[in-house]
Amino acid sequence: MVQVKGEAALDVAEKPLPQRHWMHFGGAMRKPVLIRPPVNWVPGFHNADTPAHFDDLYLFHLRWADRAIALRRLARTRA
């Protein structure tokens, strides 16, 4: 999810999906949430030796859903 020009700040007390109109699919952000068989993971747990099947289950990364929150987080991690 991405905050675009003209969208209000994200209200973290409300559901995020109705508050944002755009998403960006990034392959690096793809990460399995549920898994049944034993697998060998690569560092970061974004890939394994078993192909992922996502069907209709999605995990949204909210890092860029609100610009102000993202910039505060960035300042904190840089300090």
C-alpha positions as CSV (number, residue, x, y, z in Angstrom):
1,M,0.0,0.0,0.0
2,V,1.2,3.4,-0.9
3,Q,0.0,6.9,0.2
4,V,-0.3,9.1,-2.9
5,K,-0.7,12.8,-3.2
6,G,-4.1,14.0,-1.9
7,E,-4.7,11.1,0.4
8,A,-5.2,11.8,4.1
9,A,-2.9,10.5,6.8
10,L,-3.5,6.9,7.7
11,D,-5.8,6.5,10.7
12,V,-4.2,3.5,12.4
13,A,-7.4,2.9,14.5
14,E,-9.3,2.1,11.3
15,K,-8.9,-0.6,8.6
16,P,-6.1,0.4,6.1
17,L,-7.6,-1.0,2.9
18,P,-10.4,1.5,2.5
19,Q,-8.0,4.4,3.2
20,R,-5.6,3.7,0.3
21,H,-6.4,3.4,-3.4
22,W,-3.0,2.2,-4.7
23,M,-0.8,-0.7,-4.1
24,H,2.6,-1.6,-5.6
25,F,3.5,-5.3,-5.9
26,G,7.1,-5.8,-5.1
27,G,8.6,-9.2,-5.6
28,A,11.1,-8.6,-2.7
29,M,8.1,-8.1,-0.4
30,R,6.5,-11.4,-1.3
31,K,6.6,-13.6,1.8
32,P,4.7,-16.8,2.5
33,V,2.5,-16.5,5.6
34,L,1.2,-20.1,6.0
35,I,3.1,-23.2,5.1
36,R,2.4,-26.9,5.6
37,P,5.3,-29.0,4.4
38,P,8.9,-28.7,5.8
39,V,11.0,-26.4,3.7
40,N,14.5,-25.0,3.6
41,W,14.3,-21.2,3.8
42,V,16.7,-18.6,2.4
43,P,17.8,-15.8,4.7
44,G,14.9,-13.3,5.4
45,F,12.3,-16.0,4.8
46,H,11.2,-14.5,1.5
47,N,11.9,-17.7,-0.5
48,A,12.1,-21.4,0.1
49,D,12.9,-24.5,-1.9
50,T,9.2,-25.1,-2.4
51,P,7.2,-23.0,-4.8
52,A,4.7,-20.6,-3.1
53,H,1.0,-20.6,-4.1
54,F,-0.8,-17.5,-2.9
55,D,-4.2,-18.0,-4.4
56,D,-6.4,-15.3,-2.8
57,L,-4.4,-14.8,0.4
58,Y,-2.4,-11.6,0.6
59,L,-0.2,-10.0,3.3
60,F,0.0,-6.2,2.9
61,H,3.2,-4.5,3.9
62,L,2.2,-1.2,5.4
63,R,5.6,0.4,5.5
64,W,4.8,3.1,2.9
65,A,1.0,3.3,3.7
66,D,1.6,6.6,5.4
67,R,4.4,9.0,4.4
68,A,4.7,10.7,7.8
69,I,4.8,7.4,9.8
70,A,7.4,6.0,7.3
71,L,9.6,9.1,7.7
72,R,9.5,9.0,11.5
73,R,10.4,5.3,11.4
74,L,13.3,6.1,9.0
75,A,14.6,8.9,11.3
76,R,14.5,6.6,14.3
77,T,16.4,3.8,12.5
78,R,19.0,6.3,11.2
79,A,19.6,7.8,14.7
